[in-house]
Amino acid sequence: MDAQTEILENPSALARRVAEWMTDTAVASTGPFRVSLSGGSTPNLLYGLLATAPFCNHFPWERVLWFWGDERFVPLEHRDSNYRMTNEQLLSKVPVPVDNIFPVPTHGTPTEAAWQYEQTLQQVYGAKQLDPQRPLFDITLLGLGSDGHTASLLPGQPVLDERIRWVAAVSQGRPEVRITLTYPAIQSSRHVAFLVAGQEKAPVLAAIRAGQSDLPAARVRPVGELLWFIDRAAAG
């Protein structure tokens, strides 16, 4: 695994380390700072921390733009919505301008929603072609499923081979339809950070670290740096 790896004691320590890293990275930047968020229990801890001191007092909220790496195709107020979780834990508690928040649309058809989100990303980016020298995101947060998926890039699904579209609907492999960023959009990032916690993740993480490159998460190759923040249980 050609990446920087940090092993933290437990999920709480992992969340605190990532909160420090995100805050420092955002503060050190200039101009708009674009972040792609992940769902899941470990990011949930992270978002809660970012909404508390000292992080909330230092984070440059006014120039950070918030996006999502994937979303279930459910209303934004639904209990399974990644947006709802992030909003409840973080965005509703800090001074984020409403125009800086870009949830995945979940109306119309899934295909229409994916197309709308792709157009939103292209408008913010200012072009319809991604330039490796000018990443779409500054930070992309990703999780790791026990089957090796990340975002909603699921094993065996056609979305893994998508190289043109930035956003796609995924209607197979899970009970609910999902909207996900594709590899081109995810990899157009200055920093891609995987957050991995829990003993149940240890086998798949070991496979990735050993070079098993057919797993969806193992195929993420950002134009910038790749980081893995792992707790001790996941590290095995």
N, C-alpha and C positions, 0 to 999 in steps of 0.2 A: 504494500500500500504506500505509494509515493505521496506522502502527505505529512503535515505536522500533527502529532498526536499528544494530547494531554489526558492523563488519567487522574480523575478526582475521586475522593473518598466515597461519595454517595450522591444521589440526585440533587440534594440541596446545595452541596458544595459545587456540583457541576453548574447548576443554575446561577449561582453567585459568580463563578468564574466567567461564564459567558456574558452575564450582565456587565461585569467590569470591562471585558474585552469589547463588547458592543459600544459601551459608552465612550471608552477611550478612542475607538476607531471613528466614531461619529464626531466627537469633539475635535479630533485632529484633522478632519476633512474641511473642505471649503465648498460652498455652494450647495445645491440640492443633494440630498443623501437618500438613496433609494434602497429599501429593505424588503425582501420577500420572506414572508413568515411561514412557519410550519404549524400544523396542529399537533395534538398529543399531550400526554401528561407532563413530560419533561419541559417542553416549551411553556406549558401552563405555569409551572413554578417560576420560570424565567420572567414571564410577562408580569406576574404578580410582584416580583422583586423590582423590576424596572419602574413600577408605579410607586415605589417607596423610596425614602431617603436612604443613602445619599444620591442614588441614581437619578431619581426624578428631578432633583435640583440641578443636575449638570447636563442632562441629555438635551441636545439642541432641537427640541420638539418642533420649532417653527419651520425648520428646513428639512425635516425628515419626511419622506413619502413612504406610505405603507401599502404593500401588496401581499398577495397570498400565493403560495406555490401550488396549492390545490384546495378544492372545496367540494363538499358533498352537494349534490343538486337538490337542496332543500331550502325553504325560506330562511332568510338571514336571522330570524328570531328563533329558529328551530333549535332544540337542545343539542343536535348533532352538528350544528354549523361551526366551522372553524372561526368564521368572523365573529359569531356571538361570543365564543370563548375568549377570543382576544379582546373584544370590546369590553366584556365584563371585567376581565382581569387587568387590563392596561389602558386601552384607548379612552374609555369613559372617565378615567381617573387622572389624566394628565392633560396639559394644555396643547393638544394636537389640533391644528386648524382642520375643520371638517373637509376642506378641499384637498387635504394631504392624505386622505384615506380612500383607497381604491378596492372595495370588496369585489369578489367575483360575482357577476350577475347570475341570478338563479331564477330567471323568468324566461318565458318563451320555451323553445326546445333547448336541450343540452348543446346541440351543435351551434345554434344561434348564440347561446350564452358564451361559448368558447370563442366564437368569432368576434363578439362584442368586446371581450376582455383582451383579445389580441389587438384589436383596433385601439383600445385604451392604452395598452403598453406602447404601441407604435407612436401614438400621439405624444405621450410623455417622453419617449426616447427621441422623437424628432426624425425618424426614418423608418422605412419598411424593411431595411436590410441591416443585420447586426454587424458591427465593426469590431473585430477582436481588440482593437486599440481603444475602444470606447465602450466599456461594458454597460449592459442594461441596468444591472444592480450593483450596489456597493457591497451589500451583504445578502446572502441567501442562506436561510436556516433550513436544514433538512433533518428529518427523522429517519429511522431505519426499522422496517418491519421484520418480524421473525422469518418471513419468506424472502427477505432481501429487497423488498420494494422500498421506494422512497418517493415522496410526494404521492401521486397516484400513477406512477410508472410501475405497473404490475407485471410480474413474470408472465411471459408467454403472450402478452397483448400486443396488437399492432402498433400501439402508440410508441413502443420502444424503437421502432424504425422510422419514426417521423423526424424529418430533417428540414422541412420547409415551414410548417406551421409553428407558431410560438405557443399556442394553447390548443388543447384537444379535449373532447369529451370521451370518457371511458365508460362504456356501458356493460362491460363483461368483467368477470373476475371478482366482483363484490356485489352484495345485495342491492346497494344503491348506486345510481349513476354518479359519476364524479367528473369534475372539470380539473384539468391539471396543466401546469406548464410542461412543455416538452424539453428534451435535452438541450436544444439550441438556446432556449430562454434561460434555463437553469444555469447552464455553463457560461453564459455571458454575465459573469459576476467577478468583482475584484476579490471577494472572499466568499467561499462556500464552506459552511460549517455544519457538520453532522453532530447532532446531540443524541447520544446513545446511553441509555441507562436500563439496568435490570438484568437479572441472570438469564431471563428467557431470550435475551439478545446475544448472549455469549456465543452460541454455535454459529450463527450467521456472521457475526463480526469476525470470528476466528477464520471462517472461510474466506471472507473478503481480505483480511490481512495476510492470508496465505496466497493470495493472488487468484482466487476464483472469480474471473472477470465476467462470467456470464450472468451474474446477478445484477438486477437493475441498478442498485446503489453503487456497485463497483464500477459501473460504466460512466459515472459522472466525472468528467474531465474539464474543470473550469479553465477559463482563460487566465484567471488569477490564481490565488493560493487556495489549497484545499486543507481544511482543518477538521480533525476529529476530536471532539470533547466527549470522553467516555468515563463512566463511573466504574468503580473497582469490580462490581458484580458483573457488568457487561464485559469487562476486560478478561474475566475468567481467572 
